[in-house]
Amino acid sequence: MTSSSDIARLRASPGTASLTKWGWVFALGVGYLITGFVALGSVALATVASVVLVGVMMIVAGVAETINAFQVKTWGKFLLCALLGALYFGCALHRRGACDI
């Protein structure tokens, strides 16, 4: 007869968790393949999309780095984090063509 502790141990086994995640990883891989073939069909559109994606990610990183600057304890780390945040944000704006330097 199976006790409740045996059922709990079976549910907590690492092998069952990896089986359920495998399907999601496979679906993600199929999605990447489809996106790659679409990108091969329109290289110019894929280039524009990747530039916009990198620009948005740099803006998010700049904002996060600036917020982090106000959470550090020393002036040296504050200045470094604030400078990095400003550089991320500035490079993202330059990359997106928002400022003509």
Contacts in CASP RR format, 6 or more apart in sequence:
PFRMAT RR
TARGET T0000
AUTHOR 0000-0000-0000
METHOD contacts of the structure
MODEL  1
MTSSSDIARLRASPGTASLTKWGWVFALGVGYLITGFVALGSVALATVAS
VVLVGVMMIVAGVAETINAFQVKTWGKFLLCALLGALYFGCALHRRGACD
I
10 16 0 8 1.000
36 46 0 8 1.000
38 46 0 8 1.000
39 45 0 8 1.000
39 46 0 8 1.000
40 46 0 8 1.000
51 95 0 8 1.000
51 96 0 8 1.000
52 96 0 8 1.000
54 95 0 8 1.000
55 92 0 8 1.000
55 95 0 8 1.000
55 96 0 8 1.000
56 92 0 8 1.000
58 88 0 8 1.000
58 89 0 8 1.000
58 91 0 8 1.000
58 92 0 8 1.000
58 95 0 8 1.000
59 88 0 8 1.000
59 89 0 8 1.000
59 92 0 8 1.000
59 93 0 8 1.000
61 85 0 8 1.000
61 88 0 8 1.000
62 84 0 8 1.000
62 85 0 8 1.000
62 86 0 8 1.000
62 88 0 8 1.000
62 89 0 8 1.000
62 92 0 8 1.000
63 85 0 8 1.000
63 89 0 8 1.000
65 81 0 8 1.000
65 82 0 8 1.000
65 84 0 8 1.000
65 85 0 8 1.000
65 88 0 8 1.000
66 81 0 8 1.000
66 82 0 8 1.000
66 85 0 8 1.000
66 86 0 8 1.000
66 89 0 8 1.000
68 81 0 8 1.000
69 77 0 8 1.000
69 78 0 8 1.000
69 79 0 8 1.000
69 81 0 8 1.000
69 82 0 8 1.000
69 85 0 8 1.000
70 78 0 8 1.000
72 78 0 8 1.000
72 81 0 8 1.000
90 99 0 8 1.000
93 99 0 8 1.000
94 101 0 8 1.000
END
